[in-house]
C-alpha cells in the first residue's frame, strides 16, 4: 500500500458529505489557493456552498485588482480551517504507564479540490452577493440586503469584483481528535482543553465530546 493511500489514517477521515458541508457553511470563510505560471496564490474569502444534484460547487469572489483570478491555471484548492489545539501529553492517562506519550495537535480541517472558472457576469455576481449576504444576515433582528443600499451603489461595487466557481472533485476532510487513543486518554484531553482560557482549545474539546457521544450512540 502506498503512503498516500494510508494518509491520513482512516480514523481521522470524515467522509459524510452532510457533515463536511455543514462545517463549511458554519465556518463560511477559507483560503482559495491556485497556481499561476510564475507563482502560487492564496486569498482569504467567504464561500457560498451550492449543490447541483450530486455536484458541490463553492462560490466566491475576488477583487478585480487581485492578480490571482487572471493567473489561475488548472484546478484550485479551497481550505477551511476549523478549531485546533495543542495537546499536552500530561493529560493522557497512559503517561503514568511508562511515559510513552508525546505532544500532538488536534484539529478539524477540510480541503476541497477541483476545476475552477472565473465568472465575469454582473447578473451572476448580484445573485451571488445577495445569496451570500442573506446567509450571514439570517437570524439578525434587522437583516441587511443589497436592496437597502442607494440605487446604483451596489452595481458600482460589483464592477470591482469577479466571481469564482469551484466544482469540487474531491474532499479531504480531517477530524484529528485523538481517535487513535484509548478512552481514558481522550477524556483526559477533553478535561484539559475544557479548562483552558483559549476559546479554540474549548472548541476542540466540544468537538471531541460530540465524537464521544457518537461512539455511545448505537
C-alpha positions as CSV (number, residue, x, y, z in Angstrom):
1,X,0.0,0.0,0.0
2,X,1.4,3.4,-0.9
3,X,2.0,6.0,1.8
4,X,-0.5,8.3,0.1
5,X,-3.2,5.7,0.4
6,X,-2.6,5.3,4.2
7,X,-2.5,9.1,4.9
8,X,-4.3,10.4,6.7
9,X,-5.2,7.4,8.9
10,X,-8.7,6.2,8.4
11,X,-9.8,7.1,11.9
12,X,-9.2,10.8,11.1
13,X,-11.1,10.9,7.8
14,X,-14.6,12.4,7.7
15,X,-16.5,11.1,4.6
16,X,-20.1,12.1,5.4
17,X,-21.0,14.8,2.9
18,X,-23.6,16.4,5.1
19,X,-21.1,16.8,8.0
20,X,-18.5,18.3,5.7
21,X,-20.9,20.8,4.1
22,X,-22.4,21.8,7.5
23,X,-18.8,22.5,8.7
24,X,-18.1,24.7,5.6
25,X,-21.4,26.5,5.8
26,X,-20.9,27.3,9.6
27,X,-17.4,28.4,9.1
28,X,-18.2,30.4,5.9
29,X,-14.6,31.5,5.3
30,X,-11.5,29.9,3.9
31,X,-8.5,30.2,1.7
32,X,-8.7,30.0,-2.1
33,X,-5.4,28.6,-3.4
34,X,-4.4,28.3,-7.0
35,X,-1.3,28.1,-9.2
36,X,-0.1,30.6,-11.8
37,X,2.6,30.4,-14.3
38,X,5.1,32.2,-12.1
39,X,3.9,31.6,-8.5
40,X,1.1,30.2,-6.3
41,X,-1.7,32.4,-5.0
42,X,-3.9,32.3,-1.9
43,X,-6.7,34.7,-0.9
44,X,-8.9,34.6,2.2
45,X,-12.5,34.8,1.0
46,X,-16.1,34.0,2.1
47,X,-17.5,31.0,0.4
48,X,-21.1,30.0,-0.5
49,X,-22.0,26.3,-0.9
50,X,-24.2,25.3,-3.8
51,X,-25.4,21.8,-4.5
52,X,-26.4,20.9,-8.1
53,X,-27.6,17.3,-7.9
54,X,-24.6,15.3,-6.8
55,X,-22.2,18.1,-7.6
56,X,-21.0,20.5,-4.9
57,X,-20.0,24.0,-6.1
58,X,-18.1,26.5,-4.0
59,X,-18.8,30.1,-5.0
60,X,-16.6,33.1,-4.1
61,X,-15.5,36.4,-5.5
62,X,-12.2,38.3,-5.7
63,X,-11.4,41.9,-6.1
64,X,-10.7,42.7,-9.7
65,X,-7.3,44.2,-8.8
66,X,-6.3,40.8,-7.3
67,X,-3.9,39.2,-9.8
68,X,-5.0,35.7,-8.7
69,X,-8.1,35.5,-10.9
70,X,-6.2,36.2,-14.1
71,X,-3.3,33.9,-13.2
72,X,-5.3,30.8,-12.4
73,X,-4.2,27.6,-14.2
74,X,-5.8,24.2,-13.9
75,X,-7.6,23.2,-10.6
76,X,-7.8,25.2,-7.4
77,X,-8.0,24.3,-3.7
78,X,-10.3,25.7,-1.1
79,X,-9.0,25.2,2.5
80,X,-11.3,25.5,5.6
81,X,-9.6,25.6,8.9
82,X,-11.7,24.8,12.0
83,X,-10.7,24.8,15.7
84,X,-7.3,23.5,16.6
85,X,-5.3,23.0,19.8
86,X,-2.0,21.8,21.2
87,X,-2.4,18.6,23.3
88,X,-0.3,18.4,26.4
89,X,0.9,14.8,27.0
90,X,0.3,15.2,30.7
91,X,-3.4,14.9,30.0
92,X,-3.0,11.3,28.9
93,X,-3.8,8.7,31.4
94,X,-1.2,6.4,29.9
95,X,1.6,8.9,30.8
96,X,1.6,7.1,34.1
97,X,2.3,3.8,32.3
98,X,5.9,4.1,31.2
99,X,5.6,7.7,30.0
100,X,5.4,6.6,26.3
101,X,3.5,9.7,25.2
102,X,4.3,12.8,23.2
103,X,2.5,16.1,22.4
104,X,0.3,16.4,19.4
105,X,-2.0,18.9,17.7
106,X,-5.7,18.3,17.4
107,X,-7.7,20.0,14.6
108,X,-10.5,20.0,12.1
109,X,-9.8,20.9,8.6
110,X,-11.3,20.4,5.1
111,X,-9.7,20.8,1.7
112,X,-11.8,20.9,-1.5
113,X,-10.1,20.5,-4.9
114,X,-11.5,20.8,-8.4
115,X,-11.7,22.7,-11.6
116,X,-12.4,26.4,-11.2
117,X,-13.9,29.0,-13.5
118,X,-14.0,32.8,-13.5
119,X,-17.4,34.3,-13.8
120,X,-17.3,37.9,-15.0
121,X,-21.1,38.4,-15.2
122,X,-22.9,41.2,-13.3
123,X,-26.2,39.2,-13.1
124,X,-24.4,36.2,-11.6
125,X,-22.4,38.4,-9.3
126,X,-25.5,40.2,-8.0
127,X,-27.2,36.9,-7.3
128,X,-24.1,35.6,-5.6
129,X,-23.6,38.6,-3.4
130,X,-27.3,38.6,-2.5
131,X,-27.3,34.9,-1.5
132,X,-24.0,35.3,0.4
133,X,-25.4,38.2,2.4
134,X,-28.7,36.5,3.1
135,X,-26.9,33.5,4.5
136,X,-24.9,35.6,7.0
137,X,-27.7,38.1,7.8
138,X,-30.2,35.3,8.6
139,X,-31.5,35.5,12.2
140,X,-30.5,39.1,12.8
141,X,-33.0,41.5,14.2
142,X,-32.8,43.8,11.2
143,X,-31.1,41.8,8.4
144,X,-29.4,43.9,5.7
145,X,-29.9,43.2,2.0
146,X,-28.3,44.8,-1.1
147,X,-31.7,46.5,-1.8
148,X,-31.1,48.6,1.3
149,X,-28.2,50.4,-0.4
150,X,-28.8,53.5,-2.6
151,X,-29.7,52.9,-6.3
152,X,-26.6,52.2,-8.4
153,X,-24.3,51.8,-5.3
154,X,-24.2,48.0,-5.4
155,X,-23.8,48.0,-9.2
156,X,-20.8,50.2,-9.0
157,X,-19.2,47.9,-6.4
158,X,-20.0,44.8,-8.5
159,X,-17.9,46.2,-11.3
160,X,-14.9,45.9,-8.9
161,X,-15.2,42.1,-8.4
162,X,-15.1,38.9,-10.3
163,X,-16.8,35.6,-9.4
164,X,-15.2,32.2,-8.9
165,X,-16.9,28.8,-9.2
166,X,-15.0,25.8,-7.9
167,X,-16.7,22.5,-8.8
168,X,-15.5,20.0,-6.1
169,X,-13.9,16.9,-7.5
170,X,-12.7,15.6,-4.1
171,X,-13.0,16.5,-0.4
172,X,-10.2,15.8,2.1
173,X,-11.8,16.2,5.5
174,X,-9.9,15.5,8.6
175,X,-11.2,15.4,12.2
176,X,-7.9,14.7,14.1
177,X,-9.2,14.4,17.6
178,X,-7.2,11.6,19.4
179,X,-9.3,8.9,17.8
180,X,-6.2,6.6,18.0
181,X,-6.0,6.9,21.8
182,X,-7.8,4.8,24.4
183,X,-10.9,6.3,26.1
184,X,-9.1,7.4,29.3
185,X,-6.6,9.5,27.2
186,X,-9.4,11.1,25.1
187,X,-11.4,12.0,28.2
188,X,-8.2,13.4,29.8
189,X,-7.6,15.7,26.8
190,X,-11.2,16.8,26.8
191,X,-10.9,17.8,30.5
192,X,-7.6,19.6,29.9
193,X,-8.8,21.5,26.9
194,X,-12.1,22.4,28.6
195,X,-10.2,24.1,31.4
196,X,-8.3,26.3,29.0
197,X,-8.9,30.1,28.8
198,X,-8.3,29.8,25.0
199,X,-11.6,29.6,23.1
200,X,-10.0,27.5,20.4
201,X,-9.0,24.9,22.9
202,X,-12.5,24.7,24.3
203,X,-13.9,24.4,20.8
204,X,-11.7,21.4,20.2
205,X,-12.9,19.9,23.5
206,X,-16.5,20.3,22.4
207,X,-15.8,18.6,19.1
208,X,-14.2,15.7,20.9
209,X,-17.3,15.5,23.2
210,X,-19.5,15.2,20.1
211,X,-17.3,12.3,18.8
212,X,-17.6,10.6,22.2
213,X,-21.4,10.9,22.0
214,X,-21.4,9.4,18.5
215,X,-19.4,6.5,19.9
216,X,-22.1,5.9,22.6
217,X,-24.9,6.1,20.0
218,X,-26.0,2.6,18.9
